[in-house]
Each structure stands twice: as C-alpha cells, then as structure tokens.
Amino acid sequence: MKKIGSLVMAGLVLGGAGILSALAQGTVAKDIPSEVAKAFDKQCAGCHSGLFAPKGLKLSPSKIASAIDAPSKEMPKLKLIDTADPAASYLLKKIEGAADISGVKMPKGRELAAADFELIKAWLLGLKAK
C-alpha cells in the first residue's frame, strides 16, 4: 500500500511540473489540431518564430495557443485569435488581406497555399468561447 501512495505522489509531482513548465513557456491549454499546427508550421513559422519573430508573434506549433485571445501588437483593439468573434480575428484578417489591416497581407511576399488557407480559416471560424 505504501508503494502505491508513493507512485501516486510521484505522478502528482511530475504532472505539476509539466503544468508549471507549460505556464512558464506561456502556452495555453487549448487543443490545436495537428493538421492546423502543420499548416502554421509550413506557412508561418519560418518568419514567426525565434527571438526575432515579427511583432513578437510566434506561430510555431507549440506557440499558436498563445495567440488565442491575445491582443494584436499592430492593432491592439483587435485580438489575434478572437474566440468571442472568430471572424474579427486579426490573424484571419492578415491572411485574407482585409482592407482594415495595418501593414501587409500575410504571408509577406507570397500567397498562402489555398488548402492551408482554408484549413486555418475553418479552424479560426470554428473557435468560439464557451
């Protein structure tokens, strides 16, 4: 019985460490579908990762969740990914090239692959605060 208690305690300690690690990295516990993460990785993370990510926006698969309900640095009144109003997400406006964005359409200097655009758009529009 003592062994089981020790194993449970070890599991709690390790689980807590994982949660603290995730919080320290600034991640949010949101599920990002793997195909969406792959599209961001392929289309966005080349520029939006590392120490010099434009506007500090990191879109590598492990960082996408940090954009959920976070304000845009270009247009702070808008959220990057807005779960209350997904169609108003600044990230969506940037990849669509909406008239009311600041700066240029993304990805800069090229077109987003149509399949990846549709995948990211469908995911963004499917997000809704509960």
C-alpha positions, -999 to 999 in steps of 0.1 A, spaced: 0 0 0 29 23 8 43 17 -27 10 28 -44 9 60 -23 45 68 -34 37 62 -70 6 84 -68 26 112 -51 54 109 -78 27 112 -105 13 143 -89 47 159 -86 56 151 -122 22 163 -135 25 195 -116 60 201 -130 45 197 -165 18 222 -158 43 247 -144 66 241 -174 37 249 -197 28 280 -178 64 292 -178 65 288 -216 34 310 -220 13 283 -235 -24 280 -231 -41 246 -226 -60 247 -259 -62 218 -284 -47 228 -317 -55 201 -343 -23 186 -357 -32 195 -393 -37 231 -383 -4 231 -364 13 217 -395 -2 244 -417 11 271 -394 45 254 -392 47 252 -430 33 286 -439 40 309 -409 67 297 -386 96 303 -410 93 340 -401 72 339 -370 95 320 -346 126 325 -326 139 356 -309 132 380 -338 97 370 -347 79 400 -363 60 419 -336 70 391 -312 43 369 -328 54 332 -327 33 308 -348 53 276 -344 31 247 -334 40 249 -297 32 287 -296 0 291 -316 -22 288 -285 -5 319 -270 -22 339 -298 -57 329 -286 -75 359 -272 -42 379 -271 -42 415 -285 -25 422 -317 6 444 -314 -2 461 -347 -39 468 -338 -43 463 -300 -80 468 -301 -82 435 -321 -73 401 -308 -50 379 -328 -74 350 -325 -107 361 -311 -128 333 -296 -157 357 -289 -159 368 -325 -137 345 -347 -144 364 -379 -128 395 -363 -96 377 -355 -67 399 -367 -48 368 -378 -76 359 -402 -77 395 -415 -40 394 -421 -41 362 -442 -72 374 -461 -56 407 -468 -86 427 -454 -87 464 -461 -86 474 -424 -52 457 -415 -20 475 -407 10 465 -427 8 439 -454 -11 407 -461 5 376 -448 24 356 -456 46 385 -467 56 385 -504 37 353 -513 3 336 -513 -8 312 -486 -14 278 -501 -52 275 -508 -56 243 -488 -37 257 -458 -57 290 -460 -90 271 -460 -78 249 -431 -66 278 -409 -97 298 -418 -121 269 -409 -103 264 -376 -103 300 -367 -140 304 -375 -148 272 -356 -134 287 -324 -160 301 -301 -157 310 -264 -177 287 -243 
